[in-house]
């Protein structure tokens, strides 16, 4: 777990006022331990992503929630696809073949 001061020190471009704004807007959600916000590895990675979007790609602060929401949806879809793939692979070959045939575009028949 990483505190806000350590996070600001670790990420060169990160400004404390931006981090505080992102927390207030719930773009990042630190845990609170003994009254102090602390960031998990996942939240630290999210802060780094937001820094890249905001400071390097110049995504406006007003657009960040939309961009992050779309990225979150993309990540969730990817995780669902990986789960579906694992479930298909767990089936016997006949079921796998039937699923693959059903997924094939109609113009390939």
Protein Blocks (a to p, Z undefined) as FASTA:
>chain_A
ZZfklmmmmmmklcfklmmmmmmnomaccddeehiacddfklmmmmmmmmmmmmmnopaf
klmmmmmmmmmmmmmmmmmmmmmmmmmmmpcfklmmmmmmmmpcfklZZ
